[in-house]
């Protein structure tokens, strides 16, 4: 299954999943974007670019949560019933 096929599958079966496409091919990045990837990163990418994409999504889901650590701490607390 190609990355585009995986992206299409995720969009249909799990529409709430945030999809970050990664490829070394500009045409593949365009195909991933067309298939519904929310963010497409070209290889090679810097870790801070990936972190920015994840943090952008976290801020959209949970306003006021500026970083991954505070978001994950909130997720752990809610799953523990705190």
C-alpha positions, 0 to 999 in steps of 0.5 A: 500500500502506498503512502497515498493509499494509506492517506486515503484509507485514514481519511475514510476510516478515521476522519479525525486522524491528523495526517502528516505526509512525508516524502522525498518526492515533490510529486508524492507530496502533491499527491499526499496533499490531494489525498487529504494530508493536513501537512506535508513535509519534504525529506530531509526535514528538520525535527523542529519542522515536525514538532511545529506541525504537531504543536499546531495541531495540539493548539487547534485541539486544545487552545492554550496548550503550547507544547506537546508535554503539557498536552500529553500531561493533560491526556494522561490525567484525563485517561486516569480520571483526574 
